[in-house]
Amino acid sequence: MRLFLRVRKIFGVAPFEHSSEHWKSQRQTAIIVFFLTYWLIYQIIFTFHGSDLILIREWISNPINELLILLTVIFSLYHGELGLQVIVEDYISTTQTQRNIMFMIRLLRLLLMTSVIISLIYLRL
Amino acid sequence: MSKNNEPLSPHLTIYKWQVTNTLSIMHRFSGFTLCFGGVFLSIWLISLGLGDSAYTLFVRFSNHIIIKLFFLALSFAFFYHSLNGIRHLMWDIGKGFETNELKVSGALVVVGAILFACLFWLKILDLL
């Protein structure tokens, strides 16, 4: 069940995290995002060479690249949400406003994440 | 509206500025900037799935001067946030709390971020 909860958190379908739970998730995602984004920087420098569509299509047709870019998006958005939550909790004084803003951030995260997943599946067809 | 009992963060305008709190607020600010980077990365992949015309539109959009300046800021934000993130993780395992250690690690992070970002752009623009 703990594993299931973790998967739900990664995909943004779990309640907002607080205190030690939030602290742990923030650090864990930080380490994951660190490696994934440096991998992406490496790809941008050494394999993209501009933004040529054919080259990018070929690059993303490699399942390893596709999987890693998907993980980069999912974990970056998750880590970003955890970070924004701290900012919102620090500078917004009313709990209700905090919740409203977090709800909008969560909605945006889900929208972007599902669109990216659909887009990557579509590229496979 | 129910008021939260927690105190608000110290207001930046009345806070005495030091090296440590400057780097700390920069960490937060760069993280905030990187959120837009995440949105941009997602839109890039979505445009790729939408087909040729959408992708061409995206490339045209990213060639705008404001977006290019955003990329420049994003690169500095990324290298700063990732390097300072290591510093934060070191604190979490209880290392590097001495005043001189804080100053040295802070300087290393700032210099490293500028260096990495410069190397990155030199490489991207085929100047290196």
gemmi code that builds the backbone of each chain (N, CA, C; Angstrom):
import gemmi

chains = {
    "A": [
        ("MET", (0.830, -1.213, 0.000), (0.000, 0.000, 0.000), (0.864, 1.261, 0.000)),
        ("ARG", (2.013, 1.172, 0.695), (2.909, 2.326, 0.730), (3.463, 2.637, -0.658)),
        ("LEU", (3.750, 1.551, -1.393), (4.258, 1.716, -2.758), (3.201, 2.368, -3.638)),
        ("PHE", (1.963, 1.926, -3.453), (0.847, 2.476, -4.226), (0.678, 3.969, -3.947)),
        ("LEU", (0.805, 4.339, -2.667), (0.691, 5.754, -2.288), (1.800, 6.564, -2.944)),
        ("ARG", (3.000, 5.974, -2.971), (4.141, 6.658, -3.572), (3.899, 6.910, -5.067)),
        ("VAL", (3.374, 5.892, -5.749), (3.063, 6.034, -7.181), (2.011, 7.122, -7.379)),
        ("ARG", (1.017, 7.140, -6.497), (-0.024, 8.169, -6.588), (0.561, 9.566, -6.415)),
        ("LYS", (1.501, 9.698, -5.475), (2.144, 11.000, -5.259), (2.903, 11.443, -6.501)),
        ("ILE", (3.621, 10.496, -7.117), (4.418, 10.822, -8.304), (3.518, 11.317, -9.432)),
        ("PHE", (2.349, 10.693, -9.565), (1.434, 11.087, -10.641), (0.456, 12.185, -10.217)),
        ("GLY", (0.642, 12.722, -9.023), (-0.177, 13.859, -8.606), (-1.614, 13.534, -8.293)),
        ("VAL", (-1.893, 12.283, -7.869), (-3.261, 11.926, -7.490), (-3.313, 11.486, -6.028)),
        ("ALA", (-2.570, 12.204, -5.183), (-2.567, 11.950, -3.746), (-2.737, 13.298, -3.040)),
        ("PRO", (-3.173, 13.294, -1.759), (-3.318, 14.567, -1.050), (-1.983, 15.315, -0.944)),
        ("PHE", (-2.060, 16.625, -0.705), (-0.839, 17.414, -0.530), (-0.064, 16.913, 0.682)),
        ("GLU", (1.267, 16.916, 0.549), (2.099, 16.391, 1.624), (2.474, 17.506, 2.601)),
        ("HIS", (2.701, 17.127, 3.868), (3.083, 18.113, 4.882), (4.217, 17.587, 5.744)),
        ("SER", (4.830, 18.512, 6.483), (5.939, 18.254, 7.435), (6.941, 17.210, 6.949)),
        ("SER", (7.168, 16.134, 7.730), (8.271, 15.211, 7.430), (8.052, 14.467, 6.112)),
        ("GLU", (6.803, 14.212, 5.809), (6.469, 13.541, 4.559), (6.902, 14.408, 3.365)),
        ("HIS", (6.570, 15.703, 3.457), (6.934, 16.659, 2.424), (8.456, 16.780, 2.331)),
        ("TRP", (9.099, 16.866, 3.489), (10.557, 17.013, 3.574), (11.251, 15.871, 2.846)),
        ("LYS", (10.819, 14.648, 3.158), (11.446, 13.460, 2.538), (11.233, 13.442, 1.028)),
        ("SER", (9.988, 13.668, 0.619), (9.692, 13.644, -0.823), (10.497, 14.690, -1.568)),
        ("GLN", (10.640, 15.883, -0.950), (11.373, 16.955, -1.601), (12.821, 16.556, -1.853)),
        ("ARG", (13.447, 15.923, -0.856), (14.845, 15.482, -1.008), (14.981, 14.338, -2.002)),
        ("GLN", (14.061, 13.372, -1.909), (14.139, 12.233, -2.833), (13.983, 12.689, -4.278)),
        ("THR", (12.971, 13.540, -4.527), (12.776, 14.011, -5.900), (13.945, 14.889, -6.338)),
        ("ALA", (14.544, 15.644, -5.386), (15.688, 16.495, -5.733), (16.810, 15.659, -6.323)),
        ("ILE", (17.120, 14.529, -5.681), (18.209, 13.675, -6.154), (17.864, 13.084, -7.523)),
        ("ILE", (16.628, 12.633, -7.683), (16.209, 12.046, -8.968), (16.265, 13.111, -10.072)),
        ("VAL", (15.693, 14.300, -9.789), (15.656, 15.367, -10.790), (17.072, 15.832, -11.135)),
        ("PHE", (17.963, 15.826, -10.137), (19.358, 16.231, -10.384), (19.961, 15.395, -11.510)),
        ("PHE", (19.872, 14.075, -11.379), (20.469, 13.201, -12.395), (19.753, 13.319, -13.735)),
        ("LEU", (18.423, 13.364, -13.704), (17.656, 13.435, -14.947), (17.920, 14.734, -15.716)),
        ("THR", (17.979, 15.859, -15.001), (18.177, 17.124, -15.712), (19.602, 17.251, -16.252)),
        ("TYR", (20.590, 16.712, -15.513), (21.950, 16.751, -16.060), (22.060, 15.830, -17.268)),
        ("TRP", (21.299, 14.742, -17.283), (21.225, 13.901, -18.476), (20.644, 14.710, -19.649)),
        ("LEU", (19.587, 15.479, -19.361), (18.949, 16.297, -20.401), (19.911, 17.369, -20.925)),
        ("ILE", (20.640, 18.002, -20.020), (21.634, 19.017, -20.421), (22.680, 18.374, -21.334)),
        ("TYR", (23.110, 17.172, -20.979), (24.071, 16.429, -21.794), (23.502, 16.194, -23.194)),
        ("GLN", (22.234, 15.782, -23.255), (21.583, 15.542, -24.543), (21.473, 16.828, -25.361)),
        ("ILE", (21.115, 17.936, -24.685), (20.976, 19.220, -25.388), (22.318, 19.629, -25.995)),
        ("ILE", (23.394, 19.442, -25.236), (24.709, 19.862, -25.717), (25.215, 18.938, -26.834)),
        ("PHE", (25.120, 17.610, -26.613), (25.833, 16.707, -27.512), (24.989, 16.029, -28.582)),
        ("THR", (23.634, 15.981, -28.430), (22.898, 15.287, -29.483), (21.855, 16.135, -30.218)),
        ("PHE", (21.389, 17.231, -29.619), (20.317, 17.967, -30.289), (20.803, 18.806, -31.473)),
        ("HIS", (21.860, 19.561, -31.286), (22.374, 20.469, -32.322), (21.263, 21.303, -32.946)),
        ("GLY", (20.742, 22.228, -32.156), (19.639, 23.039, -32.638), (18.328, 22.326, -32.378)),
        ("SER", (17.322, 22.641, -33.133), (16.012, 22.072, -32.844), (15.431, 21.403, -34.088)),
        ("ASP", (16.289, 20.788, -34.894), (15.847, 20.124, -36.117), (14.834, 19.022, -35.805)),
        ("LEU", (13.656, 19.124, -36.422), (12.533, 18.231, -36.105), (12.850, 16.757, -36.377)),
        ("ILE", (13.477, 16.485, -37.523), (13.766, 15.092, -37.893), (14.722, 14.455, -36.884)),
        ("LEU", (15.718, 15.238, -36.510), (16.704, 14.753, -35.535), (16.061, 14.462, -34.185)),
        ("ILE", (15.176, 15.378, -33.750), (14.498, 15.213, -32.460), (13.575, 13.988, -32.498)),
        ("ARG", (12.854, 13.824, -33.634), (11.964, 12.662, -33.781), (12.754, 11.357, -33.681)),
        ("GLU", (13.913, 11.352, -34.341), (14.761, 10.162, -34.329), (15.261, 9.891, -32.907)),
        ("TRP", (15.657, 10.981, -32.246), (16.169, 10.864, -30.883), (15.114, 10.288, -29.950)),
        ("ILE", (13.882, 10.799, -30.074), (12.814, 10.389, -29.149), (12.254, 9.017, -29.512)),
        ("SER", (12.550, 8.514, -30.733), (12.078, 7.169, -31.106), (12.862, 6.084, -30.371)),
        ("ASN", (13.998, 6.466, -29.787), (14.722, 5.536, -28.923), (13.976, 5.422, -27.592)),
        ("PRO", (13.502, 4.201, -27.234), (12.674, 4.054, -26.025), (13.346, 4.542, -24.742)),
        ("ILE", (14.670, 4.401, -24.676), (15.372, 4.844, -23.463), (15.263, 6.365, -23.322)),
        ("ASN", (15.490, 7.079, -24.437), (15.358, 8.539, -24.408), (13.937, 8.960, -24.065)),
        ("GLU", (12.974, 8.253, -24.666), (11.577, 8.609, -24.429), (11.199, 8.402, -22.962)),
        ("LEU", (11.638, 7.273, -22.411), (11.342, 6.984, -21.002), (11.992, 8.011, -20.082)),
        ("LEU", (13.275, 8.325, -20.357), (13.984, 9.262, -19.486), (13.409, 10.675, -19.573)),
        ("ILE", (13.006, 11.103, -20.782), (12.434, 12.456, -20.892), (11.074, 12.509, -20.180)),
        ("LEU", (10.334, 11.395, -20.249), (9.046, 11.338, -19.541), (9.263, 11.421, -18.031)),
        ("LEU", (10.249, 10.660, -17.536), (10.558, 10.703, -16.103), (11.037, 12.092, -15.695)),
        ("THR", (11.813, 12.740, -16.582), (12.280, 14.096, -16.291), (11.097, 15.036, -16.098)),
        ("VAL", (10.127, 14.963, -16.995), (8.948, 15.835, -16.891), (8.168, 15.524, -15.616)),
        ("ILE", (7.879, 14.243, -15.382), (7.055, 13.863, -14.230), (7.709, 14.299, -12.910)),
        ("PHE", (9.001, 13.976, -12.755), (9.658, 14.297, -11.489), (9.955, 15.784, -11.340)),
        ("SER", (10.245, 16.483, -12.461), (10.456, 17.932, -12.363), (9.184, 18.624, -11.902)),
        ("LEU", (8.054, 18.234, -12.490), (6.798, 18.875, -12.117), (6.439, 18.565, -10.660)),
        ("TYR", (6.716, 17.332, -10.234), (6.458, 16.930, -8.841), (7.333, 17.746, -7.882)),
        ("HIS", (8.631, 17.793, -8.189), (9.561, 18.553, -7.344), (9.193, 20.040, -7.344)),
        ("GLY", (8.791, 20.537, -8.512), (8.375, 21.935, -8.611), (7.164, 22.234, -7.755)),
        ("GLU", (6.206, 21.316, -7.758), (5.005, 21.520, -6.944), (5.342, 21.553, -5.460)),
        ("LEU", (6.236, 20.627, -5.034), (6.649, 20.594, -3.622), (7.316, 21.915, -3.228)),
        ("GLY", (8.134, 22.454, -4.151), (8.816, 23.716, -3.880), (7.852, 24.879, -3.820)),
        ("LEU", (6.928, 24.921, -4.781), (5.944, 26.010, -4.815), (5.064, 25.983, -3.573)),
        ("GLN", (4.799, 24.768, -3.065), (3.983, 24.627, -1.853), (4.636, 25.345, -0.667)),
        ("VAL", (5.963, 25.206, -0.563), (6.682, 25.879, 0.525), (6.576, 27.394, 0.378)),
        ("ILE", (6.724, 27.877, -0.868), (6.634, 29.318, -1.121), (5.236, 29.828, -0.747)),
        ("VAL", (4.219, 29.095, -1.192), (2.833, 29.492, -0.909), (2.587, 29.514, 0.599)),
        ("GLU", (3.066, 28.472, 1.307), (2.845, 28.404, 2.753), (3.601, 29.503, 3.493)),
        ("ASP", (4.725, 29.957, 2.923), (5.517, 31.003, 3.584), (4.931, 32.399, 3.408)),
        ("TYR", (4.391, 32.685, 2.234), (4.022, 34.069, 1.940), (2.518, 34.335, 1.910)),
        ("ILE", (1.705, 33.290, 1.935), (0.256, 33.492, 1.939), (-0.254, 33.162, 3.338)),
        ("SER", (-0.997, 34.099, 3.942), (-1.333, 33.901, 5.349), (-2.610, 33.098, 5.578)),
        ("THR", (-3.579, 33.187, 4.674), (-4.834, 32.454, 4.923), (-4.765, 31.031, 4.367)),
        ("THR", (-5.183, 30.086, 5.206), (-5.141, 28.676, 4.814), (-5.988, 28.417, 3.571)),
        ("GLN", (-7.128, 29.100, 3.496), (-8.023, 28.874, 2.367), (-7.382, 29.324, 1.050)),
        ("THR", (-6.725, 30.483, 1.079), (-6.051, 30.986, -0.131), (-4.911, 30.052, -0.523)),
        ("GLN", (-4.168, 29.588, 0.506), (-3.091, 28.619, 0.258), (-3.632, 27.415, -0.493)),
        ("ARG", (-4.740, 26.885, -0.003), (-5.337, 25.692, -0.608), (-5.802, 25.955, -2.038)),
        ("ASN", (-6.400, 27.129, -2.245), (-6.868, 27.462, -3.596), (-5.712, 27.537, -4.583)),
        ("ILE", (-4.629, 28.193, -4.160), (-3.477, 28.330, -5.056), (-2.863, 26.956, -5.341)),
        ("MET", (-2.717, 26.141, -4.285), (-2.147, 24.805, -4.457), (-3.015, 23.950, -5.384)),
        ("PHE", (-4.317, 24.132, -5.277), (-5.235, 23.386, -6.138), (-5.013, 23.740, -7.606)),
        ("MET", (-4.801, 25.036, -7.874), (-4.563, 25.476, -9.247), (-3.228, 24.944, -9.772)),
        ("ILE", (-2.208, 24.955, -8.893), (-0.899, 24.430, -9.283), (-1.006, 22.940, -9.603)),
        ("ARG", (-1.750, 22.207, -8.761), (-1.937, 20.774, -8.976), (-2.658, 20.513, -10.301)),
        ("LEU", (-3.643, 21.341, -10.580), (-4.406, 21.196, -11.819), (-3.504, 21.387, -13.037)),
        ("LEU", (-2.658, 22.406, -12.977), (-1.719, 22.684, -14.072), (-0.739, 21.531, -14.245)),
        ("ARG", (-0.254, 21.015, -13.113), (0.689, 19.892, -13.153), (0.058, 18.676, -13.822)),
        ("LEU", (-1.179, 18.353, -13.416), (-1.877, 17.194, -13.995), (-2.125, 17.390, -15.489)),
        ("LEU", (-2.509, 18.621, -15.849), (-2.780, 18.937, -17.252), (-1.523, 18.746, -18.101)),
        ("LEU", (-0.416, 19.313, -17.642), (0.834, 19.198, -18.395), (1.297, 17.750, -18.468)),
        ("MET", (1.242, 17.056, -17.319), (1.747, 15.686, -17.269), (0.953, 14.764, -18.194)),
        ("THR", (-0.376, 14.833, -18.114), (-1.179, 13.952, -18.972), (-0.993, 14.313, -20.448)),
        ("SER", (-0.885, 15.610, -20.755), (-0.675, 16.007, -22.152), (0.636, 15.450, -22.680)),
        ("VAL", (1.687, 15.496, -21.849), (2.987, 14.978, -22.276), (2.903, 13.461, -22.484)),
        ("ILE", (2.234, 12.763, -21.566), (2.109, 11.302, -21.697), (1.351, 10.951, -22.985)),
        ("ILE", (0.229, 11.646, -23.226), (-0.555, 11.395, -24.441), (0.295, 11.697, -25.678)),
        ("SER", (1.015, 12.808, -25.624), (1.864, 13.213, -26.744), (2.920, 12.154, -27.057)),
        ("LEU", (3.550, 11.615, -26.015), (4.601, 10.608, -26.223), (4.021, 9.283, -26.725)),
        ("ILE", (2.814, 8.932, -26.241), (2.159, 7.723, -26.752), (1.822, 7.913, -28.229)),
        ("TYR", (1.325, 9.106, -28.549), (0.947, 9.432, -29.917), (2.153, 9.319, -30.861)),
        ("LEU", (3.316, 9.743, -30.407), (4.536, 9.649, -31.224), (4.914, 8.199, -31.508)),
        ("ARG", (4.465, 7.283, -30.643), (4.762, 5.854, -30.794), (3.862, 5.198, -31.843)),
        ("LEU", (2.683, 5.771, -32.062), (1.688, 5.110, -32.931), (2.110, 5.163, -34.403)),
    ],
    "B": [
        ("MET", (-12.665, 33.966, 6.642), (-11.354, 33.360, 6.366), (-10.640, 32.973, 7.672)),
        ("SER", (-10.267, 31.715, 7.784), (-9.539, 31.286, 8.974), (-8.064, 31.638, 8.842)),
        ("LYS", (-7.546, 32.246, 9.902), (-6.130, 32.644, 9.890), (-5.268, 31.476, 10.359)),
        ("ASN", (-4.141, 31.315, 9.694), (-3.196, 30.275, 10.083), (-2.422, 30.768, 11.305)),
        ("ASN", (-2.118, 29.879, 12.244), (-1.385, 30.298, 13.441), (0.114, 30.432, 13.224)),
        ("GLU", (0.605, 29.832, 12.127), (2.048, 29.899, 11.871), (2.472, 31.338, 11.577)),
        ("PRO", (3.697, 31.699, 12.024), (4.185, 33.043, 11.677), (4.579, 33.108, 10.210)),
        ("LEU", (4.501, 34.299, 9.623), (4.952, 34.481, 8.246), (6.477, 34.535, 8.218)),
        ("SER", (7.060, 34.258, 7.062), (8.509, 34.345, 6.918), (8.967, 35.782, 7.153)),
        ("PRO", (10.235, 35.967, 7.578), (10.727, 37.337, 7.753), (10.601, 38.109, 6.438)),
        ("HIS", (10.101, 39.308, 6.518), (9.919, 40.092, 5.302), (11.267, 40.550, 4.776)),
        ("LEU", (11.458, 40.309, 3.482), (12.768, 40.561, 2.880), (13.188, 42.025, 2.996)),
        ("THR", (12.188, 42.915, 2.989), (12.511, 44.344, 2.988), (13.111, 44.832, 4.307)),
        ("ILE", (12.824, 44.134, 5.428), (13.351, 44.608, 6.706), (14.428, 43.668, 7.245)),
        ("TYR", (14.821, 42.698, 6.446), (15.778, 41.692, 6.920), (17.190, 42.161, 6.634)),
        ("LYS", (18.108, 41.958, 7.603), (19.514, 42.360, 7.390), (20.158, 41.394, 6.389)),
        ("TRP", (20.678, 41.957, 5.295), (21.202, 41.106, 4.220), (22.591, 40.587, 4.535)),
        ("GLN", (22.735, 39.259, 4.390), (24.027, 38.607, 4.570), (24.239, 37.663, 3.392)),
        ("VAL", (25.437, 37.072, 3.320), (25.730, 36.144, 2.221), (24.747, 34.973, 2.255)),
        ("THR", (24.577, 34.384, 3.459), (23.769, 33.163, 3.575), (22.309, 33.360, 3.173)),
        ("ASN", (21.703, 34.462, 3.621), (20.286, 34.632, 3.288), (20.102, 35.064, 1.836)),
        ("THR", (21.134, 35.719, 1.271), (21.060, 36.087, -0.152), (21.060, 34.823, -1.012)),
        ("LEU", (21.979, 33.887, -0.689), (22.045, 32.636, -1.439), (20.774, 31.828, -1.247)),
        ("SER", (20.216, 31.892, -0.051), (18.997, 31.143, 0.240), (17.805, 31.646, -0.571)),
        ("ILE", (17.657, 32.980, -0.615), (16.522, 33.518, -1.383), (16.750, 33.308, -2.873)),
        ("MET", (18.027, 33.298, -3.293), (18.338, 33.004, -4.696), (17.957, 31.563, -5.045)),
        ("HIS", (18.106, 30.656, -4.062), (17.737, 29.260, -4.283), (16.236, 29.166, -4.555)),
        ("ARG", (15.482, 29.883, -3.747), (14.033, 29.889, -3.907), (13.627, 30.538, -5.223)),
        ("PHE", (14.247, 31.662, -5.529), (13.905, 32.392, -6.747), (14.265, 31.581, -7.992)),
        ("SER", (15.440, 30.935, -7.959), (15.837, 30.127, -9.123), (14.907, 28.925, -9.270)),
        ("GLY", (14.483, 28.349, -8.146), (13.542, 27.237, -8.195), (12.225, 27.656, -8.807)),
        ("PHE", (11.788, 28.858, -8.448), (10.543, 29.408, -8.999), (10.672, 29.577, -10.515)),
        ("THR", (11.828, 30.108, -10.959), (12.079, 30.274, -12.395), (12.069, 28.927, -13.103)),
        ("LEU", (12.680, 27.927, -12.446), (12.773, 26.596, -13.053), (11.407, 25.937, -13.238)),
        ("CYS", (10.420, 26.336, -12.425), (9.064, 25.818, -12.615), (8.559, 26.175, -14.006)),
        ("PHE", (8.884, 27.404, -14.446), (8.494, 27.820, -15.797), (9.274, 27.017, -16.838)),
        ("GLY", (10.515, 26.657, -16.480), (11.300, 25.792, -17.353), (10.631, 24.441, -17.531)),
        ("GLY", (10.075, 23.911, -16.438), (9.360, 22.636, -16.503), (8.130, 22.728, -17.392)),
        ("VAL", (7.432, 23.861, -17.284), (6.260, 24.094, -18.132), (6.703, 24.152, -19.599)),
        ("PHE", (7.812, 24.840, -19.838), (8.332, 24.981, -21.195), (8.730, 23.626, -21.776)),
        ("LEU", (9.395, 22.817, -20.961), (9.804, 21.468, -21.389), (8.575, 20.645, -21.781)),
        ("SER", (7.518, 20.746, -20.971), (6.283, 20.012, -21.262), (5.667, 20.487, -22.575)),
        ("ILE", (5.615, 21.810, -22.755), (5.008, 22.353, -23.980), (5.808, 21.920, -25.211)),
        ("TRP", (7.126, 21.845, -25.054), (7.987, 21.376, -26.155), (7.588, 19.958, -26.575)),
        ("LEU", (7.424, 19.068, -25.598), (7.056, 17.683, -25.906), (5.640, 17.579, -26.456)),
        ("ILE", (4.733, 18.421, -25.951), (3.360, 18.407, -26.444), (3.336, 18.862, -27.907)),
        ("SER", (4.106, 19.925, -28.218), (4.146, 20.416, -29.601), (4.743, 19.376, -30.541)),
        ("LEU", (5.671, 18.584, -30.018), (6.289, 17.515, -30.809), (5.235, 16.476, -31.193)),
        ("GLY", (4.325, 16.183, -30.260), (3.271, 15.210, -30.539), (2.178, 15.762, -31.439)),
        ("LEU", (2.007, 17.098, -31.413), (0.922, 17.709, -32.188), (1.217, 17.771, -33.684)),
        ("GLY", (2.475, 17.569, -34.063), (2.792, 17.541, -35.490), (3.655, 18.685, -35.973)),
        ("ASP", (3.958, 18.667, -37.263), (4.925, 19.598, -37.864), (4.599, 21.066, -37.634)),
        ("SER", (3.334, 21.439, -37.929), (3.001, 22.864, -37.858), (3.085, 23.392, -36.432)),
        ("ALA", (2.647, 22.566, -35.471), (2.714, 22.975, -34.064), (4.167, 23.124, -33.630)),
        ("TYR", (4.999, 22.189, -34.083), (6.410, 22.244, -33.698), (7.096, 23.467, -34.304)),
        ("THR", (6.767, 23.756, -35.591), (7.341, 24.944, -36.250), (6.937, 26.209, -35.502)),
        ("LEU", (5.668, 26.242, -35.089), (5.162, 27.389, -34.324), (5.927, 27.524, -33.007)),
        ("PHE", (6.183, 26.373, -32.357), (6.912, 26.380, -31.095), (8.334, 26.911, -31.291)),
        ("VAL", (8.998, 26.464, -32.375), (10.367, 26.918, -32.636), (10.380, 28.419, -32.917)),
        ("ARG", (9.369, 28.881, -33.671), (9.289, 30.314, -33.960), (9.094, 31.109, -32.675)),
        ("PHE", (8.243, 30.568, -31.806), (7.984, 31.192, -30.506), (9.269, 31.248, -29.666)),
        ("SER", (10.023, 30.136, -29.660), (11.239, 30.123, -28.825), (12.365, 30.971, -29.404)),
        ("ASN", (12.244, 31.369, -30.670), (13.266, 32.243, -31.242), (13.032, 33.713, -30.922)),
        ("HIS", (11.925, 33.992, -30.248), (11.653, 35.375, -29.856), (12.690, 35.824, -28.822)),
        ("ILE", (13.059, 37.106, -28.906), (14.144, 37.623, -28.046), (13.827, 37.469, -26.564)),
        ("ILE", (12.561, 37.665, -26.196), (12.191, 37.565, -24.772), (12.365, 36.124, -24.284)),
        ("ILE", (11.975, 35.165, -25.135), (12.122, 33.758, -24.771), (13.599, 33.380, -24.694)),
        ("LYS", (14.396, 33.961, -25.594), (15.841, 33.684, -25.551), (16.467, 34.207, -24.258)),
        ("LEU", (16.028, 35.400, -23.859), (16.511, 35.953, -22.588), (16.061, 35.071, -21.420)),
        ("PHE", (14.840, 34.538, -21.543), (14.327, 33.621, -20.526), (15.206, 32.365, -20.448)),
        ("PHE", (15.624, 31.846, -21.602), (16.511, 30.683, -21.629), (17.830, 30.979, -20.923)),
        ("LEU", (18.334, 32.196, -21.167), (19.600, 32.599, -20.540), (19.447, 32.599, -19.018)),
        ("ALA", (18.365, 33.215, -18.550), (18.085, 33.244, -17.109), (17.884, 31.827, -16.578)),
        ("LEU", (17.181, 31.019, -17.383), (16.881, 29.647, -16.982), (18.157, 28.832, -16.793)),
        ("SER", (19.133, 29.033, -17.688), (20.381, 28.264, -17.579), (21.120, 28.610, -16.288)),
        ("PHE", (21.202, 29.913, -15.979), (21.854, 30.302, -14.732), (21.069, 29.744, -13.538)),
        ("ALA", (19.755, 29.871, -13.597), (18.906, 29.365, -12.507), (19.116, 27.874, -12.321)),
        ("PHE", (19.182, 27.146, -13.436), (19.352, 25.696, -13.343), (20.670, 25.330, -12.674)),
        ("PHE", (21.776, 25.898, -13.160), (23.066, 25.503, -12.598), (23.197, 25.960, -11.153)),
        ("TYR", (22.656, 27.147, -10.852), (22.703, 27.596, -9.464), (21.878, 26.677, -8.563)),
        ("HIS", (20.638, 26.404, -8.978), (19.730, 25.610, -8.135), (20.261, 24.185, -7.935)),
        ("SER", (20.831, 23.607, -8.994), (21.317, 22.230, -8.869), (22.561, 22.159, -7.979)),
        ("LEU", (23.460, 23.139, -8.117), (24.671, 23.123, -7.278), (24.340, 23.469, -5.827)),
        ("ASN", (23.496, 24.499, -5.649), (23.120, 24.867, -4.286), (22.274, 23.761, -3.639)),
        ("GLY", (21.614, 22.972, -4.488), (20.846, 21.828, -3.995), (21.750, 20.812, -3.320)),
        ("ILE", (22.945, 20.613, -3.894), (23.918, 19.704, -3.271), (24.280, 20.226, -1.891)),
        ("ARG", (24.470, 21.566, -1.815), (24.797, 22.209, -0.548), (23.683, 21.954, 0.487)),
        ("HIS", (22.444, 22.090, 0.033), (21.315, 21.835, 0.927), (21.294, 20.383, 1.407)),
        ("LEU", (21.581, 19.456, 0.484), (21.573, 18.037, 0.863), (22.703, 17.726, 1.833)),
        ("MET", (23.841, 18.433, 1.699), (24.938, 18.249, 2.651), (24.506, 18.700, 4.052)),
        ("TRP", (23.784, 19.830, 4.095), (23.286, 20.289, 5.404), (22.351, 19.253, 6.009)),
        ("ASP", (21.557, 18.623, 5.135), (20.588, 17.639, 5.628), (21.259, 16.432, 6.272)),
        ("ILE", (22.501, 16.109, 5.827), (23.205, 15.034, 6.517), (24.149, 15.597, 7.587)),
        ("GLY", (23.940, 16.902, 7.902), (24.633, 17.499, 9.044), (26.044, 18.004, 8.790)),
        ("LYS", (26.363, 18.293, 7.546), (27.728, 18.769, 7.234), (27.718, 20.220, 6.733)),
        ("GLY", (28.817, 20.934, 7.010), (29.017, 22.255, 6.425), (28.308, 23.405, 7.094)),
        ("PHE", (28.149, 23.349, 8.432), (27.426, 24.411, 9.131), (28.315, 25.518, 9.701)),
        ("GLU", (29.640, 25.301, 9.674), (30.547, 26.342, 10.203), (30.482, 27.582, 9.308)),
        ("THR", (30.670, 28.768, 9.933), (30.531, 30.016, 9.176), (31.463, 30.066, 7.975)),
        ("ASN", (32.745, 29.653, 8.193), (33.681, 29.717, 7.064), (33.327, 28.700, 5.983)),
        ("GLU", (32.838, 27.519, 6.420), (32.404, 26.497, 5.448), (31.232, 27.015, 4.608)),
        ("LEU", (30.314, 27.703, 5.288), (29.151, 28.260, 4.593), (29.568, 29.251, 3.517)),
        ("LYS", (30.569, 30.087, 3.878), (31.009, 31.116, 2.929), (31.740, 30.502, 1.754)),
        ("VAL", (32.612, 29.508, 2.050), (33.380, 28.857, 0.982), (32.447, 28.091, 0.046)),
        ("SER", (31.556, 27.289, 0.628), (30.644, 26.499, -0.219), (29.726, 27.418, -1.025)),
        ("GLY", (29.303, 28.515, -0.408), (28.456, 29.477, -1.110), (29.166, 30.094, -2.297)),
        ("ALA", (30.428, 30.493, -2.076), (31.213, 31.077, -3.173), (31.427, 30.060, -4.283)),
        ("LEU", (31.740, 28.812, -3.889), (31.942, 27.743, -4.875), (30.703, 27.554, -5.749)),
        ("VAL", (29.540, 27.584, -5.099), (28.283, 27.382, -5.825), (28.049, 28.506, -6.835)),
        ("VAL", (28.272, 29.760, -6.399), (28.038, 30.898, -7.296), (29.010, 30.865, -8.476)),
        ("VAL", (30.318, 30.670, -8.170), (31.323, 30.625, -9.231), (31.048, 29.434, -10.162)),
        ("GLY", (30.747, 28.284, -9.561), (30.460, 27.081, -10.352), (29.277, 27.276, -11.279)),
        ("ALA", (28.224, 27.918, -10.761), (27.016, 28.127, -11.580), (27.331, 29.014, -12.779)),
        ("ILE", (28.056, 30.105, -12.541), (28.403, 31.023, -13.640), (29.289, 30.303, -14.660)),
        ("LEU", (30.262, 29.547, -14.154), (31.183, 28.810, -15.020), (30.430, 27.791, -15.882)),
        ("PHE", (29.586, 26.994, -15.224), (28.822, 25.958, -15.943), (27.920, 26.586, -17.009)),
        ("ALA", (27.245, 27.683, -16.625), (26.321, 28.324, -17.570), (27.089, 28.881, -18.773)),
        ("CYS", (28.263, 29.476, -18.509), (29.069, 30.016, -19.612), (29.540, 28.887, -20.524)),
        ("LEU", (30.036, 27.805, -19.945), (30.482, 26.655, -20.731), (29.335, 26.097, -21.565)),
        ("PHE", (28.159, 26.021, -20.928), (26.971, 25.507, -21.617), (26.662, 26.327, -22.864)),
        ("TRP", (26.658, 27.667, -22.721), (26.306, 28.520, -23.871), (27.396, 28.520, -24.921)),
        ("LEU", (28.655, 28.461, -24.484), (29.746, 28.383, -25.460), (29.618, 27.121, -26.292)),
        ("LYS", (29.254, 26.038, -25.636), (29.099, 24.754, -26.321), (27.889, 24.781, -27.261)),
        ("ILE", (26.779, 25.358, -26.786), (25.557, 25.427, -27.593), (25.768, 26.283, -28.840)),
        ("LEU", (26.482, 27.404, -28.657), (26.692, 28.324, -29.780), (27.903, 27.934, -30.631)),
        ("ASP", (28.411, 26.713, -30.382), (29.548, 26.172, -31.148), (30.789, 27.054, -31.085)),
        ("LEU", (31.018, 27.688, -29.956), (32.201, 28.532, -29.814), (33.319, 27.799, -29.079)),
        ("LEU", (33.015, 26.585, -28.610), (34.021, 25.843, -27.846), (34.246, 24.478, -28.492)),
    ],
}
model = gemmi.Model(1)
for chain_id, residues in chains.items():
    chain = gemmi.Chain(chain_id)
    for i, (resn, *xyz) in enumerate(residues, 1):
        res = gemmi.Residue()
        res.name, res.seqid = resn, gemmi.SeqId(i, " ")
        for name, pos in zip(("N", "CA", "C"), xyz):
            atom = gemmi.Atom()
            atom.name, atom.element = name, gemmi.Element(name[0])
            atom.pos, atom.b_iso = gemmi.Position(*pos), 0.0
            res.add_atom(atom)
        chain.add_residue(res)
    model.add_chain(chain)
structure = gemmi.Structure()
structure.add_model(model)
structure.setup_entities()
